[in-house]
Every structure is written in C-alpha cells, then in structure tokens.
Amino acid sequence: MIKHTLRAGRVVVGIVLLVVGIVLALPLVPGPGIPLIFIGLTALSYEFEWARRLRQWGHAEFDRLRRRDVG
C-alpha cells in the first residue's frame, strides 16, 4: 500500500512540477522554469522510461552547451 502511494505521489509531484516549469519557461513569465522542468522529469523518471530518456537528453544538451567554446 505504501509503495503504491509513494509511486502515485511521485507521479503527481512530477507532473505538477513539469507543468509549472513549462508555464514559467514561457516568455514574459518570470521564474525558474527550466530547473523546475528538470526536477519534474527527475521525479517522473523513477516511474517512466520516456521521462528518463528526456532527462538524459536534456542533461547531455546542457553539458554540450556548457563545454562549447564561446570565443
């Protein structure tokens, strides 16, 4: 019973964080949208493979952009 409650809670929290992050990532809306999207995907990645792949892709893109030579 506790296992199912934990899974359902993780899914609900992940979806809420993902939706709020997407709204905050819109132009002219102030807030930490991108970090909330990553946190939401992290919560969802415990239960869903698509969220795990999307989170890994996002981290890889972030690392690629961070290592890119600006000058």
C-alpha positions as CSV (number, residue, x, y, z in Angstrom):
1,M,0.0,0.0,0.0
2,I,2.8,2.5,0.9
3,K,4.6,1.5,-2.3
4,H,1.6,2.5,-4.4
5,T,1.1,5.7,-2.5
6,L,4.7,6.6,-3.0
7,R,4.5,5.9,-6.7
8,A,1.3,7.9,-7.1
9,G,2.7,10.8,-5.1
10,R,5.9,10.8,-7.2
11,V,3.9,10.9,-10.4
12,V,1.6,13.7,-9.2
13,V,4.5,15.8,-7.9
14,G,6.4,15.2,-11.2
15,I,3.5,16.2,-13.4
16,V,2.8,19.4,-11.3
17,L,6.5,20.5,-11.4
18,L,6.7,19.8,-15.1
19,V,3.5,21.8,-15.9
20,V,4.5,24.7,-13.6
21,G,8.0,24.6,-15.1
22,I,6.6,24.8,-18.7
23,V,4.4,27.7,-17.7
24,L,7.3,29.6,-16.1
25,A,9.5,28.9,-19.1
26,L,7.2,30.9,-21.3
27,P,8.4,34.3,-22.5
28,L,7.4,37.2,-20.2
29,V,6.7,34.9,-17.3
30,P,9.3,35.4,-14.6
31,G,10.5,32.3,-12.7
32,P,12.8,29.3,-12.7
33,G,11.1,27.3,-15.5
34,I,13.9,25.2,-16.8
35,P,15.1,23.9,-13.4
36,L,11.5,23.0,-12.4
37,I,11.2,21.1,-15.7
38,F,14.4,19.1,-14.9
39,I,13.2,18.4,-11.3
40,G,9.8,17.3,-12.6
41,L,11.4,15.0,-15.1
42,T,13.7,13.6,-12.4
43,A,10.6,12.7,-10.3
44,L,8.9,11.1,-13.3
45,S,12.0,9.2,-14.4
46,Y,11.6,6.9,-11.4
47,E,8.4,5.6,-13.0
48,F,8.6,6.2,-16.7
49,E,11.2,5.4,-19.3
50,W,10.3,8.3,-21.6
51,A,11.0,10.8,-18.8
52,R,14.3,9.1,-18.1
53,R,15.3,9.4,-21.7
54,L,14.2,13.0,-21.9
55,R,16.0,13.9,-18.8
56,Q,19.2,12.3,-20.0
57,W,18.9,14.1,-23.3
58,G,18.4,17.4,-21.5
59,H,21.5,16.8,-19.4
60,A,23.6,15.9,-22.4
61,E,22.5,19.1,-24.2
62,F,23.2,21.2,-21.2
63,D,26.7,19.7,-20.9
64,R,27.3,20.2,-24.6
65,L,26.3,23.8,-24.4
66,R,28.4,24.4,-21.3
67,R,31.5,22.9,-22.9
68,R,31.1,24.8,-26.2
69,D,33.8,27.4,-26.8
70,V,32.2,30.8,-26.8
71,G,35.1,32.7,-28.4
